[in-house]
Amino acid sequence: MSKKKVGIIGCGNISSIYMKNLPTFAGVELVACADLDVSRAKARAEEFGIPHAYSVSELLADPSIDIVVNLTIPAAHADVCLQALEAGKHVYVEKPLAVTREEGQRVLELAARKGLLVGSAPDTFLGGGIQTCIKLIEDGWIGTPVAATAFMMGKGHEHWHPDPEFYYAKGGGPMFDMGPYYLTALVALLGPIRRVTGSTGISFAERTISSEKKRGQKIAVDTPTHVAGVLDFHGGAIATLVTSFDIMEGTKLPHIEIYGSHGSLSVPNPNNFSGEVLLRKHGSDWQPVPLSHGYHANTRGLGVAALAKALLTGDASEHRANGALAYHVLEAMHGFHDASDSGQHYRMASSCERPKLLNPAEAL
C-alpha cells in the first residue's frame, strides 16, 4: 500500500503521542517535524527517529509532504492551517479547528478552492468505546434517542500543565479545551445540532499555577470557566452539556449518557479511545457490553490515518474527523457563549454528516 507523507508543525506537549502513533498506520509516513524553536524540533526528531527537523517555512516548502499535522497552540491554528493550504498541502489540526468562526470558515473556504482536505481533532470518537456505542444505537438497542447528558467537571489545568496560561485566554476555557471531545462524540452519536442555548461564568478571576516550572505564578482569567449548555439535535434528541474548570472537589457525574425510547446507554470518557460501555434495558440493571471495535489505546493520529486513507482510496467517507464536523462543533461552542450573552437560543448555521461507522474488521 502506498503512503501519504506527513509533516508535523508544533513540537510541544501533545506532539509526542502523534509522533509515536503515526508511523504505525499503514497509509502514513512521518517524514518531518518543525517548530518555531528549531532546537525543539531537532530534539523531537532525534527522539522519534523522524528524518527531517525543519523550521516552519522549510517544512511548508518541502514538496514531498502531502499532509501537515498542525499541533500549535489554538491561537495559531487557523494561521498555520491557511499557510499549509496555500502551500498545497492537506491539513489536520489539533482541536479546536480555529479560535473564531470566521477563521474556521476561511480555512474551509480556502481548502475547498484548492481541492484540499481539512481534518481536525478530536479523533477519540473513532476508538472502540464510542464506535461500540454508535453501533448499539444504529442497531436499535435503545430505540429512538430522546435525550443525553454530558459532563466535563474539573478544577483546571494550572494544577498539572507546565504552560497553562492559554487555557484561560480567549479561545481557551473548558468549552474550547474539552468541549470538542464531548460535542464531537455527541454529534457522532446523535447527528448534527439544530440550536443551542447556555449560561457561562467566571468563578475565579485569577488562578495560581501549582505545577512545576511556573509554580506560584498568577494567571488572569479572560474567558468563561463554567459553561452550561442545552442542545437540540435535528434528529429530535435534547442534550445537556456542562464543562467546568471550577469544580475543585470532584464529581460523581457520568461523562455521557444517551437515553432512548427502549433503553439507556452509558458512554465512556470521550477524551479516551476505550472505556466501559454500559447498557440498561427495561426491567434490568446496567450491563457491560463488550467492545465491538478496535483502537482501545491512546491512538491519537487515527484521524490523520483516516484522512490519508480517503486520499489513497478516493472515498471521501473515510475522512471522518473532517472539517465540516470540526466547524459544526466550533460553531456550537461559540453558540453557547452567544446564547448566554444575548439571553436567546443560538440557531446553528452549519451542519454536517454523521461520520460513517468504522469497519471493525479493517485497520487504518
N, C-alpha and C positions, 0 to 999 in steps of 0.2 A: 504493500500500500504506500502511495506517495504521502508526503508530509508537507504541511504548511510551516514555514519558518517564522518563528516568534521572537520578538524583542520586548523586554520589559523596561519601562521607564518608571523610575521610583524604586529605590533600594532600601526603603525603610522597614518598619517593624513587620508589616504584613507580607513583604516580598519573599521571605524565606519559604513559606508554605507553597507558594506558587512555583518557586524555583525547584523545590523538592518534587512537586507533583507533575508539572508539565511534561518532563521527559518520559513519564510513564504512559502517556496516551499515544495511541497508535498513529494518529494523524498530525501530531505536533512535534516540531523540533525546536528546542530553545537554543538560540544561537547567539544572543547578545543581551546585555543589560546596560542601563545608563542611569545617571543621576546628576543633579546639579553639582554635587560633590563627587567628582570622578574617582577620588580615592575610595569612596564608599562602594561605588560600582566595581572597582577593581577587587576590593575585598570580597564582595559577594560572588564575583566571577570565579575567584580562586576557591572559595568555599564550596561552590556547587559545580565546578567544572564547566562553566559557561565559556565558550570560545572567545567572545569579544566583550570588553568593557569599554563603553563609549561615553562621550558627552552626549547630551540630548540631541544636539544638532547632527552629530555624527551618526547616531542610530537612525534618525529620520531620513538621512541621506543615503543609507545603505539600501541599494535596490533589491537585495536578496530577501529582505524582511517583508513578509506578507501581512502579518498581524502585529499590531502594537498592543501590549497589555499595559494599561495606564494605572499605576499604583501610587500616584501622587496624592497630596492632601486634597480634600474636597474643593477648596478654593481654586485649585489649579486643574480640576478635572476637565472642564469644558475647553479651556485654552489648549491643553495638551492633546485632547481629542481632535480639536479643529486642526492643529498642526499636523497630526498624524494623517488625517483625512486629506488635507491639502497635499501631503507627500504621497498620496495614492495608496495608503495602507488601510486595511480594515482595522477596527479598534475594539478592544474590550476594556472597560473601565471598572475600577472598584466603585462600590456604591458610595453616594448616590450618583446617578448619571451626570448631574450638574448641580450647582447650588440654586440657580433660579430656573423657572420655567422657560424664560426667554433664551437662556444659554442652552438648555436642553433642546429646544426647538431648532436653534441654529445648528447644533450638532447633527440632528436627524435630517434637516433640510440639506446640509452640505453632503452628507452621506448619500442621500437619495440622488442628488445632482451628479455625483461622481460614480454611482453604481456600486457603492461600498457598503459593507455590513457594519453595524454598531451592536455591540453586546455590552452587558453590564452585570456586575454582581448585584444581589447575591445569586449564587447557583446552588445553594443548600437545598432548595426545593427539588433538585434532581437526585438527592440522596435517597437511600432506601426507606427512610422513615416517612417522609411526606409523599413520595411516589406510591407507597403502600396505601396511604390514606386516600389519595386521589383514586386509586383503583377500587377501593372499597366503596367510595361514593359513586363512581361510574358503574359499578356492578350492582348498585341498588341496596346495599346493606343497611343504610339508614333512611332509605326512602328519599323524599324531596327535602333538601336542605332548607331550613327555615330561619335559622339564627346561628350566630357564632359569638364567642368571646375570645379575647386575646389580651395578654398582659405581659409587659416587659417592665419589671419593677426593680430598681436597684438604687445604689447610693452614689453613683457617679465614678468616672474613670480617674479622677485625681488620686484615688487610693491605690492604683496599681500601674497606670500607664506612665512611661518615662517622660512623655511630652503631651500632657493632657489639655493644653490651653485651647486647641482648636475645637474641642468638644463643647466649649462654652462661648464660642464666637458665632457670628452669623453663619448659617449653614450647618451649624452643629446642633447640639441638644439631643435628647433621647429619640425624638421622632426621626430626625435626619440621620442619626447614627444607627439605631436599631430598628426603626420603623420599616426600612426597606426589607428586612428579613420577614417581618410579620405580614406586611402588606403584600409582598410577592407571594408568600405562602397562601394567603387568603384568596388572592386572585387566581392562583394555580388550582386551588380547591373549589372556588365558588364562581369564578369568572369575573368579568370586568365590573367596575364600580359605576353607579349612576350618579350618586350625590353623597356628600359628607357634611357633617357638622361637628363642632368641637368647642372645647374650652381649654385655654392654656394659661400657665402662670410660671413665675419665677419665685420659688420659695426662699432661696438664699441668694442675696445679691453678690456675695463673694465666696469663693472656695479657697481652701488651703491645701496645697499639694502635700500628700503624705507619702508618696512613692519616693524612692531614692533618686538621686541626681538633682532634683529640684525641691527636695523636702523643705517645707516651710514657706515657699513662695506663694503669693496670693494671685488669684485669678478673678478678674471682674467678669461677672456673668452677663452676657449680651444677647441671650436667646432663651426662650422658654425651656424650663427643665421639667415641667409636668404637662403632658398633653393628653386629654381625654377626648376620644372621638367616637362618632357613630357613623356607620357606613351603610348605605342602601345599595344592594347589588342589582344589576339588570335582571338576574335570574329570580329575584324576589326575596332573597335572604337579607336579614338585617344583622349587622355585627357591631359589637362594642370593642374598641381598641384603646388601651391605656398604656402610654410609655412614660417612664419617670426616672429621673436621676435623684429624686428627693425622698426615696423610701430607705431610711437609714437602718432599720432594724429587721429587714427581710419580710417575706410574704409566703403564704401557702397557696396562692392563686395558681391555676394552671397556665401553661404557655398558650395553648389554643385548644378550644373545644368547638366542635361542629354539632349542631342539634338538628335532626331530621324528623320527618313525619313518622318514621318507624324505628328510630334508634339514635344514639349519640356516639360521637367519636372523639377520643382524646388524642390530639396530635402532638408529636414530640417538639422539643425546642427547635424553632426554625433557624436558629443560628448554628445548628448541628446537622449532620447528614443522616444520622441514625436516631436511635432512641426508642422507647417503648410506645407501641400503638395499642390503645385500649378501645374496645367496642362494647356498648351496652344496648341490648335489645329489650323489648317489653317483657317483664316478668323475670329478668335475670340480672345478675350483678355485672360489674365491669369485667371483661375477659381480655387477656392479652391476645394479640393477633401476630403470628409470625410475619416477618417482613417478606414481601413478595419480590422486592427489587434489591439490587446490589448497591455498592458505594455506601458503606457504613462508616468508614473512617473519615477524617478531615480531608476531603477531596477537593478543596478549593482549586479552581482551574478547570473544573468539569465543564463549566460554561464556555470556556475557551476551546476545549476539545469539541464540544457540540458545534460551535461556530466553524471550526476547521472542517468538521465533517460535512456541514452544509455546503461549504465551498468545494470540497472534494467530490461530493455526490451530486451537487446541483439541486438538492432537495431543501428548500428554504425552511420546511417544518422541523428540520433537525436543529435549527438555530433557536433554541428555546429561551435562553436568557437574553432576549433580544431588546433592541432599542425601544420598540413600541411598548413593551411591558414595563421597561425601566422608566420611560417617560410617564406612563399612566400612574405608576407608583409615586414618582416625583410630584406630579400634579396633585395627587391625593394628599400628600404630606403638606404641601402648601395650602391645600383646601381647608384642612383642619385649622390652621393658623388664621386664614382669611375669615372663616366662619366665626371664630372666636372674636376677631376684631370687629366684624360687621354685625354680629348677632343674627346672622341669617345662614341658611343652608348654602353650601357651595355646590353648584351643579358642574359635573365633570365635562370638559370639552373634548377630552381624548377618550379613546377606547383601545382595546387590544384583544387578541385571541387568547383563549386559554392554551398554554403550552401543551403540545402533544405528549402523552404519556411515554416514558421510555420503554423500549423493548427489554424486558428483564433478561432475555437470553442473549442480548447483544452488548458488547463492551465498546466504549468510545475509545 
